């Protein structure tokens, strides 16, 4: 499983201009079942995505298609972790149970 931290590297007015494309991109990833949660950081210096387990190369290729990255408005930091403890409603993502 992954936590993806996006850091904006351009002013918010430039980020906001591309925001509709980014939201469409996010929607496609949710529809494909790849993302579990996402949202803005507080304060708004970037955003966070929680992604399902997948091969790291697949995630990297996917993140490279993010309009924020394509337009050079943000960069990603990817943190991989194994979900070994989860709330009951997330038991299907618990990698310790699934292994």
Secondary structure, DSSP 8 states (H G I E B T S, - for coil): -EEEEEEE-S-HHHHHHHHHHHHHHHHHHHHTT-EEEEEE-SSSSEEEEEE-S--HHHHHHHHTT-HHHHTTSEEEEEEE----S--GGGGGG-HHHH-
